[in-house]
C-alpha cells in the first residue's frame, strides 16, 4: 500500500460521510448528557462545600462521572431502546447485516442492554462534545499565533510555551484538529461495533420472532391445505362430470343434464369454500362484512358429507358409505378436519384411479379417550401412481392428522378389492386415519 493510498484511507475513515454521521450521533449523546451534568453540578454545589463544577477541570470530570449513573437508570425505561436504535440505525453506519430491535424493551435483559448502550453513548458523546467545543478554537489560536501579537495569548498560559518556537504552533494546531477527528472516529467506530450486541434482539426476542414466523408459516400451510382440498376436489369432480356429459350427450341427454347440474352445484360449493378460505386472509373480517354485507360461509364438517358424496357420485364414482353413528355430534375441530380428509381421499381416487368404486367407513372407536376412524378403500391399476401422484394431498392429510395428534397410513392392499388381505403387491388401495376425540371435546 502506497503512502498516498494510506493517507486517503485515513482521511476517509476520519472525515468521510459515515464518520461525519457518527460525529453527529456522538454530539447528540453529549447534548443528552447535559441535563444530567447540570443537575449533578447543582447537587454537588448544595452538598459538597467548595465544589466548583463549572470552574475546575477536576470538578468537571467528577461531575461528568457522577452524571452517568442517573442517565443509565433512566435508560431502563422501555421506550429508550427503540429511540436509541432508530438514532443508531440512521447515524452509526452499522456494518451489514446488523440487526437492531424495533420495539420497546420487554424484558430486564433488553432493558439492561439498552441502559448500558445509553450510558456508553452519553459517556463517549460527552467526551467528543467536549473536545469538539474546546480543541478547535485552541487549534485556530495556535495556527494564527505566528502571525499575530503575543499579547492576546498571555492570559492563556499554554500558548506562551511556543514563545521560543512560534513556527511550530501551526503544526501543533493541525495535530490538535487531527486528534479531534481521530477521537470522534474512534468513538463512533466503538459505538457502531457495540450497537448490534446492546441494541439488537435478545435471545428472548429472537425466540419470540421465531415463534411468530412459525405461526405465520403454519397459517399459510393451513390455508394452502384448505385451498388444495376444496378447489382441487371440485376441479377433479367437475373434470370427470364434464367428460361423462360429453361422452353421452347425444345418447343420454338426461344424464348429460344431470351431470351439468352436478357441475353447477359443485362449482357453486367450491366458490363458497374458496370464499371461506379467503375470508381468513382478511385483515378486518368483521368490518369487511359490515361494508359489503357478505357473510363468510362456515367451514364444512362431516354433517355436510352427503353433499360431498353426491357430487362425487355425479362424476360417475360409486361411493359406499358405512357410518354407524350420527356424524353431527362430533367435536367441531375433528369434524372439520375429518371432512377435509375424506374430501382429499376422494379427490385422490378421482385423479389417480378414475371411475372406480370407493368404500368409505367412518366409525367411532371405543378406546380410552375415543377415536374417530376413517377408512377409504378403492381398486387401482397402479398403486405406485396413486402414492406419487397424490403426494401433496397425502402430505396434507398427514399434516391435518398431526395437528389433532392422530395417526394415518396409506398404501396398496394387495388383492385389488381394498380389503387389505393381500401381501401389499396388488392393485388395491387403502387410506386409514385415526383422530383422537378426548383432547378436543
C-alpha positions in Angstrom: 0.0 0.0 0.0 1.5 3.3 -1.1 1.6 6.3 1.4 -0.9 8.2 -0.8 -3.5 5.4 -0.6 -2.8 5.0 3.2 -3.4 8.7 3.8 -6.5 8.7 1.7 -8.0 5.8 3.6 -7.2 7.5 6.9 -8.8 10.7 5.7 -11.9 8.8 4.6 -12.1 7.0 7.9 -11.8 10.3 9.9 -13.8 12.7 7.7 -15.9 10.5 5.4 -19.7 10.6 5.3 -20.0 7.7 7.8 -17.5 9.4 10.2 -19.4 12.7 10.0 -22.7 11.0 10.7 -21.2 9.2 13.7 -19.8 12.5 14.9 -23.3 14.0 14.8 -24.5 11.0 16.8 -21.8 11.5 19.4 -22.6 15.2 19.7 -26.3 14.2 20.2 -25.1 12.0 23.1 -23.3 14.9 24.6 -26.4 17.0 24.3 -28.4 14.3 26.1 -25.8 14.2 28.9 -26.1 17.9 29.6 -29.3 17.8 31.8 -27.7 15.1 33.9 -24.5 17.0 34.1 -26.1 20.3 35.2 -28.4 18.5 37.7 -25.4 16.7 39.2 -23.5 20.0 39.4 -26.3 21.7 41.3 -26.4 18.7 43.8 -22.6 18.9 44.3 -22.8 22.6 45.0 -25.5 22.1 47.5 -23.9 19.0 49.2 -20.1 19.5 48.9 -18.6 22.7 50.4 -16.3 24.4 47.9 -17.5 22.4 44.9 -17.0 24.3 41.6 -18.3 22.0 38.8 -18.0 24.7 36.1 -14.7 26.3 37.1 -12.2 23.5 37.6 -11.3 20.7 35.1 -11.1 18.2 38.0 -14.6 19.1 39.3 -15.9 19.0 35.7 -14.6 15.4 35.3 -16.0 14.4 38.6 -19.4 15.9 37.7 -19.2 14.1 34.4 -18.5 10.8 36.1 -21.3 11.3 38.6 -23.8 12.2 36.0 -23.6 8.9 34.1 -25.2 6.6 36.7 -28.5 8.6 36.8 -28.5 8.5 33.0 -28.1 4.8 32.9 -31.0 4.4 35.4 -33.4 6.5 33.2 -32.5 4.3 30.2 -34.3 1.3 31.9 -37.5 2.9 30.6 -38.7 0.5 27.8 -39.1 3.2 25.1 -35.4 4.2 25.3 -34.4 1.2 23.3 -36.4 1.9 20.1 -35.4 5.6 20.2 -31.7 4.8 20.5 -32.0 2.1 18.0 -33.5 4.5 15.4 -30.8 7.0 16.0 -28.1 4.4 15.8 -29.6 2.9 12.6 -29.6 6.3 10.9 -26.3 7.7 12.1 -23.9 5.0 13.2 -23.2 3.4 9.8 -23.7 -0.1 11.2 -21.9 -3.0 9.4 -24.1 -5.3 7.4 -26.0 -7.3 8.3 -26.5 -5.6 11.7 -30.0 -6.1 13.2 -31.4 -3.7 15.8 -34.5 -4.1 17.8 -37.5 -2.1 16.7 -39.9 -2.4 19.6 -39.7 -1.4 23.3 -37.7 -3.5 25.7 -40.0 -6.2 27.2 -37.5 -7.9 29.5 -34.9 -6.9 32.0 -32.2 -8.3 29.8 -33.2 -6.0 27.0 -33.6 -3.0 29.4 -30.1 -3.6 30.9 -28.5 -3.8 27.5 -30.3 -0.6 26.4 -29.2 1.1 29.6 -25.6 0.0 29.0 -25.7 1.4 25.5 -27.3 4.6 26.6 -24.5 5.1 29.2 -21.8 4.4 26.6 -23.4 6.7 24.1 -23.6 9.6 26.6 -20.2 8.9 28.0 -18.4 8.9 24.7 -20.7 11.7 23.4 -19.8 13.9 26.3 -16.1 13.5 25.7 -16.3 14.0 22.0 -18.6 17.1 22.5 -16.1 18.5 25.0 -13.1 18.1 22.7 -15.1 19.4 19.7 -16.0 22.5 21.6 -12.6 23.1 23.3 -9.8 22.0 20.9 -10.8 23.6 17.5 -10.6 27.1 19.0 -7.3 26.3 20.6 -6.0 24.9 17.3 -7.1 28.0 15.5 -5.3 30.1 18.1 -2.1 28.1 17.6 -2.3 28.3 13.8 -2.7 32.1 14.0 0.0 32.6 16.7 3.0 33.2 14.5 1.1 35.9 12.6 -0.4 37.9 15.5 0.7 39.8 18.5 1.6 37.7 21.6 -0.4 39.9 23.9 -3.7 38.2 23.3 -2.3 34.9 24.4 -0.6 36.0 27.6 -3.7 35.1 29.7 -4.0 31.6 28.3 -0.6 30.5 29.7 -0.1 27.5 27.5 0.4 29.3 24.1 3.4 31.1 25.7 5.1 27.7 25.6 5.7 28.4 21.9 7.4 31.8 22.5 10.7 30.3 21.6 9.4 28.3 18.7 6.4 30.1 17.3 6.8 28.5 13.9 5.8 25.1 15.4 2.5 26.4 16.7 0.6 25.9 13.4 1.8 22.3 13.3 0.6 21.8 16.9 -2.8 23.3 15.9 -3.1 20.9 13.0 -2.3 18.0 15.2 -5.0 19.1 17.6 -7.6 19.1 14.8 -6.4 15.7 13.7 -6.7 14.5 17.3 -10.3 15.7 17.5 -11.1 13.9 14.2 -9.4 10.7 15.4 -11.1 10.7 18.8 -14.5 11.2 17.1 -13.8 8.5 14.5 -12.6 6.0 17.2 -15.6 6.7 19.5 -18.0 6.4 16.5 -16.5 3.1 15.4 -16.7 1.7 19.0 -20.4 2.6 19.2 -21.1 1.0 15.8 -19.4 -2.2 16.9 -21.3 -2.3 20.2 -24.8 -1.4 18.8 -25.8 -4.9 17.5 -24.9 -6.5 20.8 -26.6 -3.9 23.0 -29.5 -2.7 20.9 -30.0 -5.9 18.9 -32.6 -8.6 19.7 -32.1 -10.6 22.9 -32.4 -14.4 22.9 -35.9 -14.0 24.1 -36.7 -11.6 21.3 -35.3 -14.0 18.7 -37.3 -16.8 20.2 -40.5 -14.7 20.0 -39.7 -13.8 16.4 -39.1 -17.4 15.5 -42.4 -18.4 17.1 -44.2 -15.7 15.2 -42.6 -16.8 11.9 -43.6 -20.4 12.7 -47.2 -19.3 13.4 -47.4 -17.4 10.1 -45.9 -20.4 8.3 -48.4 -22.7 9.9 -51.3 -20.4 9.0 -50.1 -20.2 5.4 -49.8 -24.0 5.3 -53.3 -24.4 6.7 -54.7 -22.0 4.0 -52.8 -23.9 1.3 -54.3 -27.2 2.6 -57.8 -25.7 2.6 -57.4 -24.4 -1.0 -55.8 -27.6 -2.2 -58.5 -29.9 -0.7 -61.6 -27.8 -1.6 -60.7 -26.4 -5.0 -58.7 -29.5 -6.0 -61.6 -31.8 -5.3 -64.0 -29.6 -7.1 -61.8 -29.4 -10.2 -61.3 -33.2 -10.2 -65.1 -33.8 -9.9 -66.0 -31.2 -12.5 -63.5 -32.7 -14.9 -65.0 -36.2 -14.7 -68.5 -34.9 -14.8 -67.9 -32.8 -17.9 -66.1 -35.8 -19.5 -69.1 -38.1 -18.8 -71.6 -35.5 -20.1 -69.6 -35.0 -23.3 -69.5 -38.7 -24.0 -73.2 -39.4 -23.5 -74.6 -36.0 -24.7 -76.3 -37.5 -27.8 -77.1 -41.0 -26.4 -78.4 -40.0 -23.0 -79.4 -36.3 -22.8 -81.0 -36.8 -19.4 -77.7 -38.0 -17.9 -75.9 -35.1 -19.5 -78.3 -32.7 -17.9 -77.8 -34.3 -14.5 -74.0 -34.0 -15.0 -74.3 -30.3 -15.9 -76.5 -29.7 -12.8 -73.9 -31.5 -10.7 -71.1 -29.3 -12.3 -73.2 -26.2 -11.4 -73.6 -27.4 -7.8 -70.0 -28.4 -7.4 -68.6 -25.1 -8.7 -71.1 -23.2 -6.5 -70.0 -25.1 -3.4 -66.3 -24.6 -4.4 -66.8 -20.9 -4.7 -68.4 -20.8 -1.3 -65.5 -22.8 0.2 -63.0 -20.6 -1.6 -64.7 -17.5 -0.1 -64.5 -19.2 3.3 -60.7 -19.7 2.9 -60.1 -16.2 1.6 -62.1 -14.8 4.5 -59.3 -16.0 6.7 -56.9 -13.7 4.9 -58.9 -10.5 5.5 -57.2 -8.2 8.0 -60.5 -6.9 9.3 -63.1 -9.6 8.6 -65.9 -8.0 10.7 -65.6 -4.6 9.2 -65.4 -6.1 5.7 -68.6 -8.0 6.3 -70.3 -4.8 7.6 -69.2 -2.9 4.5 -70.1 -5.4 1.8 -73.0 -7.2 3.6 -71.4 -10.7 3.0 -71.1 -13.4 5.5 -68.1 -15.9 5.2 -69.6 -19.4 5.0 -68.7 -21.7 7.8 -66.1 -24.4 7.1 -67.8 -27.7 6.1 -68.0 -30.6 8.6 -68.9 -34.3 8.4 -72.5 -33.1 8.8 -72.2 -31.9 5.2 -70.8 -35.2 3.9 -73.9 -36.1 2.0 -73.4 -33.2 -0.4 -69.8 -34.1 -1.0 -70.7 -37.8 -1.7 -73.5 -36.7 -4.1 -71.1 -34.5 -6.1 -68.6 -37.4 -6.2 -71.2 -39.9 -7.4 -72.4 -37.4 -10.1 -68.9 -37.8 -11.6 -69.6 -41.5 -12.1 -67.9 -42.8 -9.0 -69.7 -45.2 -6.8 -69.2 -44.4 -3.1 -70.4 -46.8 -0.5 -70.6 -45.1 2.9 -70.7 -47.0 6.2 -71.2 -44.7 9.2 -73.0 -46.5 12.1 -73.3 -43.4 14.3 -74.6 -39.9 13.7 -71.9 -37.5 12.3 -73.2 -34.3 13.6 -72.3 -34.9 17.3 -68.6 -35.0 16.8 -66.3 -32.2 18.2 -66.2 -29.4 15.6 -62.4 -29.4 15.2 -62.4 -33.1 14.5 -65.4 -33.0 12.2 -63.9 -30.2 10.1 -60.6 -31.9 9.6 -62.3 -35.3 9.0 -64.4 -33.7 6.2 -61.2 -32.4 4.5 -59.5 -35.7 4.9 -62.4 -37.5 3.3 -62.5 -34.9 0.6 -58.9 -35.3 -0.2 -59.1 -39.1 -0.2 -62.0 -38.9 -2.7 -60.0 -36.4 -4.8 -57.0 -38.7 -4.8 -59.2 -41.6 -6.0 -60.8 -39.4 -8.7 -57.5 -38.1 -10.1 -55.4 -41.3 -10.0 -57.9 -44.2 -10.1 -60.7 -42.9 -12.3 -64.3 -44.0 -12.0 -63.8 -46.9 -9.6 -66.0 -47.9 -6.6 -64.9 -46.4 -3.3 -65.7 -47.8 0.1 -65.8 -45.3 2.9 -66.2 -46.3 6.5 -66.4 -43.8 9.4 -66.7 -45.2 12.9 -66.1 -44.1 16.5 -63.7 -46.5 18.2 -64.3 -47.2 21.9 -60.8 -46.5 23.2 -59.9 -44.8 26.5 -60.5 -41.3 25.1 -62.4 -42.3 22.0 -61.1 -42.2 18.4 -62.7 -41.4 15.0 -61.5 -43.9 12.4 -61.8 -43.1 8.7 -61.1 -45.9 6.2 -61.2 -45.4 2.5 -60.6 -48.2 0.0 -60.7 -48.4 -3.8 -59.2 -50.6 -6.5 -56.5 -49.0 -8.6 -54.4 -50.3 -11.5 -51.1 -48.8 -10.3 -50.9 -48.1 -6.6 -47.5 -46.5 -7.1 -49.1 -43.9 -9.2 -51.7 -43.1 -6.6 -48.8 -42.6 -4.0 -46.6 -40.4 -6.2 -49.4 -38.5 -7.8 -51.2 -37.9 -4.5 -48.1 -36.7 -2.7 -49.2 -33.2 -1.9 -52.7 -34.2 -0.9 -51.4 -37.1 1.2 -49.0 -34.8 2.9 -51.9 -32.5 3.7 -53.7 -35.4 5.2 -50.7 -36.2 7.3 -50.4 -32.6 8.5 -54.1 -32.4 9.4 -53.8 -35.6 11.3 -50.7 -34.5 13.2 -52.5 -31.3 14.2 -55.0 -33.4 16.2 -52.3 -35.8 17.4 -53.8 -38.6 15.4 -52.2 -41.2 13.1 -52.6 -42.1 9.4 -51.4 -44.7 7.0 -51.9 -45.4 3.3 -50.7 -47.9 0.7 -51.6 -50.8 -1.5 -53.8 -53.6 0.0 -52.6 -56.4 -2.3 -55.7 -58.0 -3.7 -57.5 -55.3 -5.7 -60.5 -55.3 -3.6 -59.3 -52.9 -1.0 -59.8 -55.2 2.0 -56.2 -55.3 3.0 -55.9 -59.1 2.9 -53.1 -59.3 0.3 -49.4 -59.0 0.5 -49.0 -55.4 -0.5 -48.1 -56.0 -4.1 -51.6 -56.0 -5.8 -53.8 -53.2 -7.1 -55.9 -52.2 -4.1 -55.5 -49.0 -2.2 -56.4 -48.1 1.4 -56.2 -44.9 3.4 -56.7 -45.2 7.2 -56.9 -42.2 9.6 -57.4 -42.2 13.3 -58.3 -38.9 15.1 -58.5 -38.8 18.9 -61.7 -37.3 20.3 -60.9 -36.9 24.0 -58.4 -34.0 23.7 -60.8 -31.8 21.7 -64.2 -32.4 23.3 
